[in-house]
Amino acid sequence: MAHRRSRAGAPGRASIGCASLAAWVLAAGCGGGSSGPAPDAGNDATASADAAGSDAGDASADAGGTDALGPSYTTDAAAADATPDGAESPAPIVAPNDTWTWVDFPASKCASGTPTGLAVNPHAGATALLLYFEGGGSCYDATTCWGASPGADNLAGYDATVFASAKQRNYPVLDRSTAGSPFGTMNMVYVPYCTGDLHFGTAEQSFMVNGTATPTYFWGARDLDLFLLRLAATFPNPSRVTSFGTSAGGFASFLDFDPIAKAFGVRVDILDDSGPPLATLGKMDNSGLLSIWGGAVPAACSGCTSFLDIMEYDRQAQPASRLGFLSLTEDTTISADFGYTLSEYGPAVESLFSTNFGSDANVATFFVDGDPGHVVESQATLAADYLPWMSEFADDSPAWTNVEIDTGDAAPGDAAPGDAAPGDAAPGDAAPGDAPLGDAASDAE
């Protein structure tokens, strides 16, 4: 287990503290304060390739029969029906317990226009629901979407075969056999990522690729709307929902809070691994990408132009729900995405949360020092530290609070399934082809 350091907690909260860090105040959001809009928030995703947080590798399983997709895996052909107007049928998904079942949604679209789907993993007697949003970079133009090294994964398509080899489904939190996981007895849903828009877009753009106009569907939010119709029928009246994601999916965990809360009508907790509500260093909002993607800013979130606006909106919408944020303080991908050096990134993110959410007893952070990389959940050796913290999060324990651990330099081989291979991203550098989040030419200054 990593060494825990004490870190000053929020006013009125237990403190397990942290060594003093330089005072960094990151200006982000409308008015830069915690005043945020009413329930409904805008989102911005910046274009970045999730070097280590993306999952879906090359699919090696044969398409077709379920046996080819490996153990604990089936497909649900009957659940793929769509109504005549193109909307997915609200009929419940029928799937076996404790195994992943892929469900096609013919009316959905990846960035290329090909349909995708999702995977469900029910559990007998479960009353709570875990929605996992897959990570995998982002894109915003012809080069970052369709160039030689795209900034996001699976833009050409995502189907049952791709899911069969998805590495993120092996993360400890999604494995029911993981000792100490608070999510092992919940119903689970895996939302794949193939739209390059942090699961938050509604727009269709046309980019010139090798002289040809290429339609590009930033339909992450539209796809989610289709999914939620079926999911609400499949898992009616859950006791609570946890919106969880890593990297690009971490952003989605809070950007998509509003439609999730409306679909289920219950408390929605947010667990965000490596998707901070930042704006690019030197900028005040994320309006450029919100415009390109057609970000699904909630109607009630008037004036929302930043990630921080959206997160503040979420907190105002359900102040009794919980929001947990996890990050490596030396995140080699996200720091570069937003224009920070490794030494600047950790203090900036810590200051953002303490400044904007420090008095909120239902918001807590889990920071990891001394471990350059990306995505806490991808680091197998950290599970012994973050699982107890997640358990306190899920159990509404009054002991749940800010944690900061010091691992020292991570040794080679620490990466768990789903992490980037050694050398994929040097500390402080985005992987080759990564498009920095927030660096779209149209981003507002």
N, C-alpha and C positions, 0 to 999 in steps of 0.2 A: 504494500500500500504506500502511496506517495506521502510525503511529509506535509502535514497541514500547517498553514501559517494563519495567525490571527489577522483579521481584517476588520476595520471599523464598520460596524453595522449601521443601519438606518436609525434615525431617531426613534426611540421607543421600541427597538427591536433588540434581540439578543445579538451579541457581537462576538465574532470569532476572528475577526480582524485581519489585517494585512500590513506588511511593512509599508512605510510611507512611500508614496509615489508622487512624482511631480504633479502639480495641479494643472490638469488639462481640461479645458472646457470646450466641447465641440458644439459649434453653432449649427443646429439643424432644425428644420421644421418651420412652420408658420409662426412667426413671433418668437421662435426659439425657446418658448417656455413650456411649462407643463399645462398651460391653459388648453389645449387641444380641442378639437371639435366634438360635437355630439356624436353618438354612435353611428359611425359609418366612415370609413377612412380611406384615403387615397393611398395608392401604393406606387412605388417606383422600383423598378428593378434596374440595376445597372448591368451593362453587358459584361459578363465575366465568365470564364470557363472555370467550373469548380474542379480544380486540378485533382483534389483528393476526395471531394465530397460527392462526386457524381457516381452513379452506379450503373448500370446496365452495360455490361461488356459485350463482346461478340457472342452471339447465341450459338452454342454448339449443338443444342438439342434439336432433333428433327421436329419440324412442324407436323402436326397431325395428331396421332394418338397420344393419350395422356401418359402412357408408359415412357414415351420418348422424352418427357419433360422431367423425369427424375422422380425421386420419392417425395411423398407429401405434397403432391401437386396434381391438380386436375383442371379441366376447362369446363365452362358452363355454356354449351352451345345454345341451349334453350333460352338463356337469359339475354341473348343478343338482339332480341326482337325490338324493332322501333315502331312507333305509331306512324300512321300515314303522313302526318305533317313533319316528320323527321325528328320529333322529340322522343327521347327514350321512354319506353313504357314504365309506369310506376309500379309494375308488378314486383313483388319481393324476389330477391335472388335466393334460390335454393341451392345450398352448398353443404358439404359434409363438415363436421366439426374438426377443429384442430389441424387443418391442412389448408394450404393456399389454393384457391380456385380462381382462375382467370375468367373474366367476364368481358366480352366484346361489347363496345358501344358504337354501333355503326354511324351515328350522327356526330360523333366527336371528331376532332381533327388534331393531328400533329402539325408541326410547322409546314410540312410538305403538303398537307391536305389529306394524308392517309388517316383512316380511323384508328383509334387506340381503344383502351379499356381500362380496367382496374382489376385488383385482386382482393378477395375477401378471405377471412380466416375466422369463422365463428367459433364460439366456445359455449358448450352446454351450460345453461344457467347464468350466463354473463348478463349483467345489466349495464355495464359501462362500455364505452366505445373508444378505441384508439384509432385516429386517422393519421397515417404516416405519409408525408409528402417527400417524394424522392428528390435528391439534389442532382446537379449536373450542369452547372454553368449558366450562361445567358448569352443572347445575341441581339443585335439591333440594326444590322445593315447587311448588304450583300456579302461583304468580306467575313464578318463575324458569324453570319448564318450559313453561308454557302461557299466560303473560301476553302483553301486546301487544309486549313486547320481550324475548323469551326469552334466558336467559343462556347457551344453548348452541345450536350449529348443527345443522340437519338432523334435529331430533327427530321430525318428521312422517314422514321416510323418506329412504332413500339407496339409489339404484339405479344402473344403468349410465349413465343420462342425467345424473345428478348428477355421477358420477365423470368423465364426458367433459369437464366444464367445471371440474373441481377445480383450483384454483390451486396448491395445495401440490405437486402432481405435477410442477410446473415448477421446483421448487427445484433448485439446482445438483447436490446430492448424488444426486438421482433421475434426472438427465439423463446418459445414458451418454456423451454427447459432451463433457462438461465436462472440460477439460484439467486434469490434476493430481488428479482425484478418485480415491480408493482403492477406490471401490465400483463403478466402471464395468464391471468384468468379473465382478461377482457376480450370482447369481440375486436378484431383487427381489420383494418382496411389499408391497402397499399396503393397510393395514388402515383402512377408512373409519371415521368417527366420527359416531354418531347416537344415542348412549345417554345423554349428559350426565353420565357417571359416571367420567370419566378412563379408560375402557376397563376398569373394575375391579369393576363391580357384579354382583350375582347376585339382587337383590330385585325384586319387583313391589310397587309402592305404588299407592294409590288417592287421588287428590287431587280436591277439589271445585272444579270449573271452571264458573263461571256456573250454580251450583246443580246440576251434574251430576257424579256420581262418575266420574272419568276414570282408567282404568288407566294406569299409567306404568311401563314396563319399564326398570329399570336393569340391563341385561343385558350390559354390556360384557365381563365375564369369561366369562359363559356363551357368548356369541358366539365369543370367542377360543378356547374349548375346542373348539367345532365346527370352526373354521377349522384349528386345529392338527392335528386328525385327518387332514384332507385334505392339509395342507402336509407333514406328516411322510411321507406316502405319495408325495407329488410330488417332494420333495427329500430323499430318504433319505440318511442318513449324511453330512451336510455336514461339511466340515472345521472349521467354526466358524459361529456365528450372531452377527450384530450386531443388537441391539434398539435401534432409533433412533426418536426422535419429537420433535416440536416442541410446546411449550406443553402443552395437555392431553395430547398424545401423548408429550411429554417425561416427564411423570409416569408414563405407562403403560410407558415404556421400562424403568423399574426396578420399578414395582409388579407388572408381569406377568412378571418374570424367572423366577419359580419354575415356572409351567406351561410356559414356553418351554424351559427347561432339561430338564424332565422329558419333554417331547414329543420332543426331538431327541437327548437324552443326550450332548451335546457341550458344549464351552466356549461360553458366551454372554457377549459383550461388550456393554456398555451405553453408548450415546451419547445424552445427554439435553440437549436444547436448550430451556432456559427452563422446566423443570419442577423447581424446587428442593424438597428434602425439608424444607420449613418447616411450622411450625404458626402459626396466627394470632398476631400479637403479643400477648403476655400470656397465652397458653394453652400447655399442655404437650403436647397431642396433637391428633389429628384424629378422635377417636372418634365425634363427632356425625354426620359424614357417612358414616363407615364403617358406622354403624348404619342410616342412611337408605338407603344404597345396597346394603347387604349386601356390604360389601367382601370380596373373595376372599382373605382373609388365609391364608397357607399354614398347614396344620395343625401343622407343626413350629415355627412362630413363636409360641410360647406367650407371651401377654402383650403382643403387638405392638399398639399403639394409635396409632402415628404413622407418617408418611412416613419419618422418620429411622430408626425401628426396621426398616422394610422394607429400606431401602438398606443398613443395617448387616448385616441378615440375608443379603442378596445377596452382600456381600463375604465373609462367613464361609462361604457355600455354595461359592463358587468364588474363592478368593483369588488364583489365578493369572490370572484373566480381568481385563479392563480396564474401567474406568468413567471416561468423560469427560463433564464438565459444561460447557456453554456458557451465557453469559448476558450481556446488557447490564446494566451496573451501575446504569443508570437505566431499568430496565424499567418502563414506565408502566402496564402491565396487572398484572403479578404483584405489584409493590410495593403497589398499591391493594388487590389481592385479599387480601393478608395483613396489611393495616393499617399498612404502613410508608410513610413519606415517601420521596421519591426519594433524598434525602441519607442516609437511614438504611438503605435496602435493600441497596445494594452492600456496605457494610462488614459488615452482618449475614450475608449469604450467604457472603462470603469467609471470615468468622470461623467459620461453621458447618463449612465444608469443611476449613479448616486445623485446627480443634479436633478434629473427629471422624475425619478421614481423612488428616491431615497426615503420618502415618508410613507410610501405605500407598503403596508405590512404584508400584502399578498404578491409582492414582486421580490424575487431573490436571484442572485447570480452565482454561477459556479465557474471560477477562472482557474486555469492551469498555467503555471509559470514553468519556464525552463524546458519546454518541449515544442520546438519549432515544428509545425505541420499544419494540418487542417482537419477539422471535425473531431470533436471530443469522442463521439460515439465510435469512431473508427479506431481508436486506440485501445486495444484489448487490455493493456495493463492498467488502464484507468477505471475499469468497471467497478473494482472494489471500492473506489472512492465515490463515483457518481451515482451508483445504484442506491446506496443509503439516502443520499440527498434527494433522489427522485422518489424514493419511498415516502419520505417526509412530505414531499410535494403532493403526492397522490393521496396520502392519508389525512391531509389537512392538519398535520402535526404543528403545534405552536412552536416547536423547536426548529422548524425549517427556516433557514436564514442564509445569508451570504457565506460562501466558502471560497477560499483560495488555497490551492495546493501547490507545492513546489516539487517538481519531479526531477530536476536536474536535466542534463542533456539526455534525450531519449536515445537508447541504444538501437543500432540497426536491427531490424527484425521485429520491432515493437508493433508494427502496423498489423491491424486485424483485417479479416476479410472485408473488402469494401474500401480499404485505404489505397492511396496511390502507391505505385511501386517506387522503390528507392530511386531518386534521381528525377522523378516526374516534375518536381518543382523545387528549385533551390530556395533556401530561406530568403524571403523578401521578393522573390521573383515569381510572377505568374508563369504557369506552364506555357510552352510554345503554343502560340495561337490563341491564348487567353485574351479576351477583350475586357479590359478593366471596367468594373461596375461603375457607372456614373460618368464614364468618359465619352458618352455619345456626344457628337458634335452639337446637338441641339439642346444639351442640358443647360438649364438656366443658370446664370452666374449668381 
